[in-house]
Amino acid sequence: MSADPVPDVALELDCRALPCPMPVIELARHLADVEVGALLAVVAHDPAAAVDVPAWCRMKGQDYVRADTADDGAPRHVVRRVS
């Protein structure tokens, strides 16, 4: 049994080279690309993304699942589409 009960990410957005506020803008643009209940990840080196993504989720009624790292060690923020 896996220690991580969170399902796989359906879509991962590569925002590594994008400055603030572009990672959140990309998240907003691509939210509808995944089904309700699916996970979307934003990979961004922008340090503001660690604050901006959870704040955006609260404002838009989406579920901020966790912060972790992409395969290359870049910061990754996982969001569940609620609506």
N, C-alpha and C positions, 0 to 999 in steps of 0.2 A: 504494500500500500504506500502511495506517495505521501510525503510530508506536506506537499503543496496542493491543496484542494482546488485552487483556482484553475479554471479551464484555460486552454491555449488562447493566445491573442489572435483574433481574426485578421487584423490589419495593423501593421507597424509603420508609422510615419517617420521617415528619416529627416529630421529637422536639425541635424548636428551642426550645420554651417549657418543656420538662420539666427539672426539677432532677435531680441525682444522687440515687439510682441508676436513675431511671426509663428513660433511654435503653437501658441494658443489659436491664432487665426487659422492655421492649418488644421488643428483639431476641430474647430468649428466647421470648416469647409468639408471635412471628410467624415463627420459623425454619421451622416445618413448613408455612408458607404457600407456600414455594417448593420446587421439586424439588431432589433431591440433585444437586449440580454447579452449581446456579444461584447467582446473586449477589443479595445482599440488602444494602441500604445504610441506614445510620443517620445522619440529618442532625441534629446537635445542637450548640447553642451552649455546652452544659455542658462546661467545660474538662476535667473528669474523664473524659469519654467517650474522650478520646485515649489514656488509660491503661486504662480499664475495658473497652473493647471488645476490644482485643488480649488482655488478661488473660482475659476471659471465653472467647475463642476457644481459648486454650491449655488452659484448664480443661475445656472441653466438646469438645475435639477437632475444632474447626471451623477453617477456613483464613482468617486475616486477610489480605486481599489488598492493601489500600492505604488510605491517607488521601488525600483530595482535597477538592474543594469542590463544593457544589451550584451550580445555575445562579445563585443569588442571592449566592454567595460564602460561604455558611455551611459550617462544617466538616462533612465527610462521611466516614464510615468504611465501607468495603466488605468484606463477608464472603462467602465461598463456603461453602455448605452441603455438608458432607462426608458426613454421615450423618443 
